[in-house]
Amino acid sequence: MNPARTKPPITGRTLVAGVAGHPVRHSLSPLIHNAWLEAAGLDGVYVAFAPDADRFAVFVEAFRGGAIRGLNVTVPFKEAALACADVVSPRAEMAAAANLLTFESDGTIAADNTDGIGLLGAFEAQAPGFDPKAGPIAVLGAGGAARGAVAALIAAGAPQVRIVNRTLAKAEAVAGAIGRGVVACPLHAAASAFDGVSAVINATSAGLAGEGMLDAPLEAAPGTAVVMDMVYKPLETPFLAKARALGRRTVDGLEMLVRQAVPSFEAFYGVAPPTAQVDVRALALKALGQ
């Protein structure tokens, strides 16, 4: 039996990375990344930052030159993160949003978007057989998380993505930026937008503890449609609970979080996370009280 690894103490060489959001207290990213770091025996640490909502750019600039290795970026900073970068990956450019910033020693800030990797991986794990090419997909929301989802779905071959948003102009802006195959729909016409879809994805913060509930006519979607919520606290949001009550297959936001964290860990620490050595989903479920 191999002895349990012990995470090395923090030193002058410790690689620091983290997650930035507002709020960020609910984030399970520190638990996930630090569990991988401990299992791998790496000299690294991952922490949470909650910069003022109107000072994100100043916060990021303070790390230029490599004071820390990088940041995951969550609500509400994904679009602002892209504007801070000098180098932008094709995924982040297509999404017009970034959830990953890395800081190079020469002062360069690079942006990427791993949300699409996480989203498609979560569908693969929890809705086996789902094919993005099978039919149109509805995405609720038009913020940074929605942009990443729409871009990934189009890249994966979805014939059409319908962005459903309370503010139609914002949905139209996202559709115009991403281009062919993306249409904007007002929230009051959600029932029409759900007609014939293969999946419905909530990419808003509605359902997150303290952020209110999402009222969407899931009954208008076909019985075969898969329903996903990017929110993971609570793990079963009212949106997913309604979907299950309707007999729909569901995908939760925790699975997306874990799977988008894999390429982020590689970007920060230079190696793949030891996914076979530690079940971070189980740790996260325990933290959520599941």
C-alpha positions as CSV (number, residue, x, y, z in Angstrom):
1,M,0.0,0.0,0.0
2,N,1.4,3.4,-1.0
3,P,1.8,5.9,1.8
4,A,-0.5,9.0,1.4
5,R,1.2,11.9,-0.2
6,T,1.5,15.1,1.8
7,K,1.3,18.5,0.2
8,P,4.7,20.3,0.4
9,P,4.7,23.4,2.6
10,I,4.4,26.8,0.9
11,T,7.9,28.1,0.0
12,G,9.5,30.9,-2.0
13,R,9.0,28.8,-5.1
14,T,5.3,27.9,-4.6
15,L,3.3,28.4,-7.7
16,V,0.2,30.4,-6.9
17,A,-3.0,30.4,-8.9
18,G,-6.6,31.1,-8.0
19,V,-10.2,32.0,-9.0
20,A,-11.6,35.5,-9.2
21,G,-15.3,36.3,-8.9
22,H,-17.9,38.4,-7.1
23,P,-19.2,36.6,-5.2
24,V,-16.6,33.9,-4.9
25,R,-17.2,32.5,-1.5
26,H,-19.3,29.6,-2.9
27,S,-16.6,28.5,-5.3
28,L,-15.4,24.9,-5.1
29,S,-12.5,25.5,-7.4
30,P,-10.0,25.9,-4.4
31,L,-11.1,22.6,-3.0
32,I,-10.7,20.9,-6.4
33,H,-7.3,22.3,-7.4
34,N,-5.7,22.0,-3.9
35,A,-6.8,18.3,-3.7
36,W,-5.1,17.7,-7.0
37,L,-2.0,19.6,-5.9
38,E,-1.8,17.5,-2.7
39,A,-2.3,14.2,-4.5
40,A,0.5,15.2,-7.0
41,G,2.8,16.4,-4.3
42,L,3.3,19.7,-6.2
43,D,4.6,22.9,-4.6
44,G,1.6,25.0,-5.5
45,V,-1.5,26.6,-4.0
46,Y,-4.8,27.8,-5.3
47,V,-6.8,30.5,-3.6
48,A,-10.0,32.6,-4.1
49,F,-10.1,36.3,-4.8
50,A,-13.1,38.7,-4.6
51,P,-12.0,42.0,-6.3
52,D,-14.4,44.9,-6.3
53,A,-16.8,44.6,-9.2
54,D,-15.6,47.9,-10.7
55,R,-11.8,47.3,-10.2
56,F,-11.2,44.0,-11.9
57,A,-8.9,45.4,-14.6
58,V,-6.7,47.1,-11.8
59,F,-6.7,43.8,-9.9
60,V,-5.5,41.8,-13.0
61,E,-2.8,44.4,-13.9
62,A,-1.3,43.9,-10.5
63,F,-0.3,40.4,-11.5
64,R,1.3,41.3,-14.8
65,G,4.8,39.8,-14.9
66,G,4.0,36.6,-13.1
67,A,3.3,37.5,-9.4
68,I,0.9,34.6,-9.6
69,R,0.7,31.9,-12.3
70,G,-2.9,32.5,-13.3
71,L,-6.5,32.9,-12.6
72,N,-9.8,31.2,-13.3
73,V,-12.4,33.8,-13.8
74,T,-16.1,33.5,-12.9
75,V,-19.2,35.7,-12.7
76,P,-19.2,38.6,-13.4
77,F,-15.8,39.1,-14.9
78,K,-15.5,36.8,-17.9
79,E,-16.0,39.4,-20.5
80,A,-13.8,41.9,-18.6
81,A,-11.0,39.2,-18.4
82,L,-10.8,39.1,-22.2
83,A,-10.3,42.8,-22.4
84,C,-7.3,42.5,-20.0
85,A,-5.4,40.1,-22.2
86,D,-2.6,40.6,-24.7
87,V,-2.9,37.2,-26.3
88,V,-6.3,35.6,-26.9
89,S,-7.0,31.9,-27.8
90,P,-9.4,31.2,-30.7
91,R,-11.8,29.7,-28.2
92,A,-11.9,32.8,-26.0
93,E,-12.0,35.0,-29.1
94,M,-15.1,33.2,-30.5
95,A,-16.8,33.3,-27.1
96,A,-15.8,36.9,-26.5
97,A,-15.2,35.9,-22.9
98,A,-12.4,34.3,-20.9
99,N,-12.5,32.0,-17.8
100,L,-8.7,31.5,-17.7
101,L,-5.9,34.0,-17.6
102,T,-2.2,33.2,-17.3
103,F,0.5,35.6,-16.5
104,E,3.9,35.2,-18.2
105,S,7.2,36.4,-16.9
106,D,7.6,38.8,-19.8
107,G,4.5,40.7,-18.7
108,T,2.1,39.1,-21.2
109,I,-1.4,38.2,-20.1
110,A,-3.0,35.3,-22.1
111,A,-6.7,34.5,-22.2
112,D,-8.4,31.2,-22.9
113,N,-11.9,29.8,-22.4
114,T,-12.2,26.2,-21.1
115,D,-15.9,26.4,-20.3
116,G,-16.7,24.7,-23.6
117,I,-14.5,21.8,-22.7
118,G,-16.2,21.5,-19.4
119,L,-19.7,21.7,-20.8
120,L,-19.2,19.1,-23.5
121,G,-17.4,16.8,-21.1
122,A,-20.2,17.1,-18.6
123,F,-22.8,16.1,-21.3
124,E,-20.6,13.2,-22.2
125,A,-20.4,12.0,-18.6
126,Q,-24.0,12.5,-17.5
127,A,-26.0,12.3,-20.7
128,P,-24.3,9.4,-22.7
129,G,-25.2,9.4,-26.4
130,F,-26.0,13.1,-26.5
131,D,-24.8,14.6,-29.8
132,P,-24.6,18.4,-30.3
133,K,-25.2,17.8,-34.0
134,A,-28.6,16.2,-33.4
135,G,-30.7,19.4,-33.2
136,P,-31.0,23.0,-32.1
137,I,-29.9,23.9,-28.5
138,A,-31.4,26.6,-26.3
139,V,-29.1,28.6,-24.0
140,L,-30.5,30.8,-21.3
141,G,-28.4,33.9,-20.7
142,A,-26.1,36.1,-22.6
143,G,-23.2,36.7,-20.2
144,G,-19.7,35.3,-20.3
145,A,-20.7,31.8,-19.4
146,A,-23.4,31.7,-22.1
147,R,-20.9,33.1,-24.7
148,G,-18.5,30.2,-23.9
149,A,-21.3,27.6,-24.1
150,V,-22.6,29.0,-27.4
151,A,-19.2,29.1,-29.0
152,A,-18.4,25.6,-27.9
153,L,-21.7,24.2,-29.2
154,I,-21.3,25.8,-32.6
155,A,-17.7,24.5,-32.8
156,A,-19.0,21.0,-31.9
157,G,-21.5,21.1,-34.8
158,A,-24.8,22.2,-33.3
159,P,-27.0,23.2,-36.3
160,Q,-28.5,26.1,-34.4
161,V,-28.1,27.7,-30.9
162,R,-30.9,29.8,-29.6
163,I,-29.9,32.4,-27.0
164,V,-32.8,33.2,-24.8
165,N,-32.4,36.3,-22.7
166,R,-34.5,38.8,-20.8
167,T,-32.7,41.7,-22.6
168,L,-33.0,40.8,-26.3
169,A,-30.4,43.4,-27.4
170,K,-27.7,41.6,-25.4
171,A,-28.6,38.2,-26.9
172,E,-28.5,39.8,-30.3
173,A,-25.0,41.2,-29.6
174,V,-23.8,37.7,-28.7
175,A,-25.5,36.2,-31.8
176,G,-23.9,38.8,-34.0
177,A,-20.5,38.3,-32.5
178,I,-20.5,34.5,-32.9
179,G,-22.3,34.5,-36.2
180,R,-23.8,31.8,-38.3
181,G,-26.1,29.4,-36.6
182,V,-26.9,31.6,-33.6
183,V,-30.2,33.3,-33.1
184,A,-31.5,35.6,-30.3
185,C,-34.9,35.1,-28.6
186,P,-36.6,37.1,-25.9
187,L,-37.3,35.4,-22.6
188,H,-41.1,35.8,-23.0
189,A,-40.8,33.7,-26.2
190,A,-38.9,30.9,-24.5
191,A,-41.6,28.3,-25.2
192,S,-41.1,28.8,-28.9
193,A,-37.4,28.8,-28.5
194,F,-37.6,25.4,-26.7
195,D,-39.6,23.8,-29.5
196,G,-37.7,20.9,-31.1
197,V,-34.4,21.4,-29.1
198,S,-32.1,18.6,-28.2
199,A,-30.9,20.4,-25.0
200,V,-31.7,23.4,-22.8
201,I,-28.8,25.0,-20.8
202,N,-29.1,27.5,-18.0
203,A,-26.0,29.7,-18.3
204,T,-27.4,32.4,-15.9
205,S,-26.7,32.7,-12.2
206,A,-30.4,32.3,-11.4
207,G,-30.7,29.4,-8.9
208,L,-27.4,30.2,-7.2
209,A,-28.0,30.7,-3.5
210,G,-29.4,34.2,-3.1
211,E,-29.7,34.9,-6.8
212,G,-33.4,34.2,-7.3
213,M,-35.1,31.5,-9.3
214,L,-35.4,30.9,-13.0
215,D,-38.9,30.5,-14.5
216,A,-38.5,28.7,-17.8
217,P,-41.2,26.6,-19.6
218,L,-39.2,23.4,-19.8
219,E,-42.4,21.5,-20.6
220,A,-42.3,23.1,-24.0
221,A,-39.1,21.2,-24.8
222,P,-39.3,17.7,-26.3
223,G,-39.3,14.8,-23.8
224,T,-35.9,13.7,-25.2
225,A,-34.2,17.1,-24.5
226,V,-31.4,17.1,-22.0
227,V,-31.5,19.9,-19.4
228,M,-28.3,21.3,-17.9
229,D,-27.8,24.0,-15.2
230,M,-24.3,25.6,-14.9
231,V,-25.1,26.5,-11.3
232,Y,-23.8,23.9,-8.8
233,K,-24.7,25.3,-5.5
234,P,-27.2,23.9,-4.8
235,L,-26.3,20.9,-6.8
236,E,-30.0,20.3,-7.7
237,T,-31.3,23.7,-8.6
238,P,-35.1,24.3,-8.9
239,F,-34.4,24.3,-12.7
240,L,-33.0,20.8,-12.6
241,A,-35.6,19.6,-10.1
242,K,-38.3,20.7,-12.5
243,A,-36.6,19.0,-15.4
244,R,-36.4,15.7,-13.4
245,A,-40.0,16.0,-12.5
246,L,-40.8,16.2,-16.2
247,G,-38.7,13.1,-16.8
248,R,-35.9,14.9,-18.6
249,R,-32.3,13.7,-18.4
250,T,-30.2,16.3,-16.6
251,V,-26.5,17.5,-16.4
252,D,-25.3,19.4,-13.3
253,G,-22.9,22.3,-13.1
254,L,-20.5,20.5,-10.8
255,E,-19.5,18.1,-13.5
256,M,-18.8,21.1,-15.8
257,L,-16.8,22.7,-13.1
258,V,-14.6,19.7,-12.6
259,R,-14.0,19.1,-16.3
260,Q,-13.1,22.7,-17.1
261,A,-10.7,22.7,-14.2
262,V,-8.5,20.0,-15.9
263,P,-7.1,22.2,-18.7
264,S,-6.8,25.1,-16.2
265,F,-4.7,23.0,-13.8
266,E,-2.4,22.1,-16.7
267,A,-2.0,25.7,-17.7
268,F,-1.2,26.8,-14.1
269,Y,1.1,23.9,-13.0
270,G,2.5,22.4,-16.2
271,V,1.2,18.9,-15.7
272,A,-2.1,17.1,-15.9
273,P,-4.0,16.8,-12.6
274,P,-4.0,13.3,-11.0
275,T,-7.6,12.6,-11.7
276,A,-7.2,8.9,-11.1
277,Q,-5.7,9.4,-7.7
278,V,-8.4,11.6,-6.1
279,D,-12.1,11.8,-6.8
280,V,-12.6,15.6,-6.6
281,R,-16.3,15.3,-7.5
282,A,-16.8,13.2,-4.3
283,L,-14.9,15.8,-2.3
284,A,-17.1,18.5,-3.8
285,L,-20.3,16.6,-3.1
286,K,-19.2,16.2,0.5
287,A,-18.6,19.9,0.8
288,L,-22.0,20.6,-0.7
289,G,-23.5,18.3,2.0
290,Q,-24.7,15.7,-0.6
